C-alpha cells in the first residue's frame, strides 16, 4: 500500500507539473510576469531564483501553482496578468488543461504503438468460446452483428450487449465469402460475449499519434456524458471517486502491468484537464470565461469580487473532495 501511495504522489505531482508548466510557458510567451513556480504546497524544501521567477519545491505533495503578477489581486505592473490583453490571459489559462490533454495523447500513442489496435478479425478464442463451437475460425472477419455493421472491434461487444436475445446472428467474411452464423452468448462480469479475442494490428508512429488523439477526444466525450448524467441525476453522485478511490484503482492497475498503469495515468490526465475547464470559481474555466467576457464586452470584472468568488469556490471544491474521499474510505471497509 505504501508503494502505491508513493507512486500515486509521484504521478499526481507530475500531472500538476505538466499543468502548471502549461500556464508558465504560455505566460512567458505572452510576456506576463511569473513571480513563482512551485510544485507542492506549504513551506519550501528547495528554492532558487532564475531571472524574475522563484522556483520552489514545497513540502506538501498536494498541488502546485504558477503565481503570475496581478493574477489574484490588482497590480500596476504593465506585465501583470490583470493588465494583459484578454486573449493573452485566455491563452495562458487554457494552456494548463491543454498540456494535460497533450500528455494523454502522448501516453495513448505510446501504448497503442506498443500494443497495436484491436481489429474485427478473429485472432483467438476464450476457453469455452460459443463462437468456436459453431464453426467461427481464426482470421474470420466479423462484418455484422445481427443487422449492425461492424466498423471496429469495439462495435462487437456493444452490439452483442444490445441484443435482447440469448443469441446473435454473426455475419463473417471468410475467403471473400459472407456467411451468417447463429452464436449463443455467455455472460461474464455482467456483459454478454461470444468468446472471441481480436487480432491486433501494428500501427506506424503517425498512425499511433492519430489514434492517441482520437482516444483522448473519446475520453473527453465520455467524461462530458458522465457529467451530464450527474446533473440530470441519471448517474449517482456516490459513483464519483476522490483521491482515496484513485489511489486504490491505481494499485489495481499497477498489478496488471505498466501499460495498464500508463492507461490509467492518461485517463486521470484527461480528467484533470477537463474538470479544470468547467467554469467553477477557483478552476481555470472561470478565468477563461471572465477573459472571454472582457474581450467581448470590453468591461473588466471587479477584481475584489472575483477574488471573493474564487475563495468561496475553492472552499466548495475542498468540501466536495472531502465528501467524496469519505465515501471512498467507507467503501474500503
N, C-alpha and C positions, 0 to 999 in steps of 0.2 A: 504493500500500500504506500509506503514511504517513497519507493521508487516511482510509482505512478504519480504521486503528488509533485515530486521534483520535475518529472517530465512535463506535467501539466503547467507548472510555473514557468518553465523554460519556454514552452510553446506559447503560452499566453503573453509573456513578455516580448517574444519575437513578433507576435501579431501586433502588439501595441507599438513596438519599434517601427514596424513597416508602416503602420497607420500614421504615426506621428511624423515619420520621415517624409511621408507624402505632403503633409502640411508644411514641413520645414523647407523642402526643396522648392515647393510652389511659392512660398513666401520669399525665398531668396530670388527666384526668377522674377517675382513681382516687385522686388525692391522694398519689401516690408521688413522692418527690423525685427529680428528674433532675439529676445533677451536671454531665454533659457531653453535648452532642450534636455529633457530628463526622462529617464526610464526608472520606474518605481516611484513611490511617494514617501513622504516623511523626510527625516534627516539624511544628508548626503554621506555616502561611503567614500565616493571619489568624485572630484570635480576639477575641471580645468577650463580655462577661458582661451578661446581662439577667436581672434578678431573681436567682434562685438557680442558674441554669443558665449554664454557659460554652459558647458556640457556637464550633466550630472548623472551619477548612478546612485539612486536612493535606496534606503534600507528595506522599505516595504514593497514586496513584489506584487502590487495590486493596481498597476496602471502606469501612466506616464503622461507627459504633456509637452507641447511646443508653445511656450509662452511668448506671444508676439506683443510688441509695444502697442498699447491702446486697444487690446482685444477685449478686456473685461472692464476697463474704465477709460475715461477720456484722456487724450494726450494731444499736446500741441506739436509734437514731432511730425514734420511733413512725411516721414516714412512710417508713421504708425498705422496700425491696421484700420482704425476708425477713420483715418484721413485718406486711405487708399480708395481708388475707383471701385464702385460696387462690383464690377465684373472681375477685378483683380481679387477682391475678397471672396467672391463666389468661386473662382478658380482655386484659390488657396485652401478653402474649406473642402471643396469637392475632392481635392487631390488625396485626402486621407482615406475615405472609403474606396476611391478608385484603386489605390495601392493594394487594398485588401482583395479586391476583385482580380487585380493583376496577379497577385500571389497565387490565388486559387487557380487561375488559368495556367500558370506555370506548373503548379503541382499536378493538376489533372493531366496536363500534356505529358509530364514525365511518367505518370502512372500508365497512361494509355500507350505510350511509346514502348514501355517495357512489357506490357501485358497483351497489347493488341486490343481489338474490339470484337464483341460477340457478333456473329453473323446469323442469318436464319437458315444456315446449313447445319445438319446434324453432325456433331463431332464425336459424340459418345452417348451412353445411356446410364441412368441411375441403376442401382442394384435390381429392383423389381419393376422395371420400366414397362408400363402398359403399351407405350408406343412400339417397343421392341417386340413385344408378344404378338402384335397384329401385323408385323412384317415391315415396319419402317426400318430403313437401313442407314448406316453411316454414309455421309455425303449426299443424302436426300435433302433437297431444298424445300423448306416449308413456305408455300406461297399463299395459302389461305387457311384460316381457322373459321369453320362454318362459312359464312359469306363475307368475312372480313379479310381484306387484302393485307398481307404481312410485308411491311417495309423494312423493319429491323427486328432483332431478336426480342427487344422489349415489348413488341406488339404481341408476341406469342402468349406469355403468361397473362397479359392484360385481357386478351380476348377469350382465353380459356376461362379465366375467373369470371368474365361477364356472362358466360353461358349459364342458363338456368337448369340445364340437364346434367346428368352424371356422365355424359359422353360428348365428344365434339367430332365434327367432320373435318379431317385434316387433308388438305389438298397438297400433294407433294409433286416436285418435279424430279424425275429420275431418267437420265439418258435422253433428255429432251422431251420426254412424255409426261403428261399430267395424270395423276391418279388420286382418287378420293378414297380415303380410308377412315372408317369409324374407329375412334380411340376412346376407351374409358378413361376417366380422370380419377386421380387419387388426391387426397387432401394431406398436406404437410404444413404445419405451423399456420393453419387457417387459410392456406392458399391452395387452389386446385392446380394440379400439374399433370403432365403426361409422361414425365420421366426422360426428357432429353437434355443433353448438355451441348451447348453450341460450339461450332468450330470457330476458332479465333483467327482473326486476320491481322497481320502485322501492318503498321502504318509507318509512312515516312515521317520525318521531323515536321515538315509543313502540315501534313495531314493530322499529326498528333496535336499541333498547336491549334488548328481549326477545331478539332474535337474538344480540346480543353476549353476553348472559348464557348462552344455550344453547350458544353456541360455546365459551365458557370452560369450562362444565361438560363438554362433549365433549372438550376438550383435557385436562382433569384425568383423565377416564376413560381416555383414550388413554395418558397418562403412567403411570397405575396399571397398565395392561395391560403396558406395556414393562417396568416394574419387576418385575412378577410373572414376566415372561419371563426376566429376568436371574436371578432367584432359582431358577427351575425349569430354567435353562440352555437354554431354547428360543431365547434371544437371547444372542449372544456379547458378552462384556464389551468387546471391541475395537470394538463398534458405537457405543459412547458417544463423545461429543466433549467436550473441555475448552475452556479459553479460546482456544487456538490455532484449534481447529476452528470455534468460534463466530465468531471474527474473520473467518476465511476465508469462512464461509457468509454473514456479514453483508455482506461485499464483493460476493458474488454477488447477494444480494437488492437491494443498493443500486443495482446496474446495471440492475435490472429496473423501478425506479421507486419513488417514495415510498410508495405503498400496499403494495407487497411488503415494503419495509423496515419499515413500521409493523406489518405482519402478523407478521414475524419478531420484532420487538420485543415484541409481545403474547405470542407463544409463549414467549420467554425469561422474561417476567414470570410467566407461569403456572408454568413450570418452577421458578423461584426460590421462589415461594410454596409449591408442592407439596413440594419437597425440604426446605424448612425445617420442614415438618410431620412429617417422618419422625423417629421417636423415637431418634435417634442423639445421643450426648453431643456438646455444642457447637452443636447445632442447636436451633431453637425447640421442636421436637417433644418433646425430652427434658424441657424445663422445663414444657411443658403436661402431660406425663404425671406429673411429680412434684407439680405443683399439684393435679391431679385426685386423685392418691393421698392427699395430705394432706387434701383436702376430704372424701373418702370415709372414710378411716380415722381422721382427727384426729391423725395422727402426723407430725411433721416429719422430713424426710430429713436425715441428718447433713451439715452444710454443708461440712466439710473433705473428706469422702469425695466429695461431689458436685463439688467444685472439682477434685479429682484426676481423677475420671472425665471431667469436661469437658475437661481439659487433654489427656488421652490421646485422647479423641475428636477434638479439634482436630488433633493430630498425625496421626491416622489419615486425616482428611479431606485434609490437606495432602499426605500421601503418595499418596492416591488421585488427587488433582488433578494431581500431578506425573507419575504413571504415564500418565494419560490424555493429558496435554499432550505427553509424549514420543512417544506413539503418533501424535498429530496431526502433530507435527513430522516424523516419519519418513514419513508418508503424503504430505507435501508434495513429497518428492523421489523 
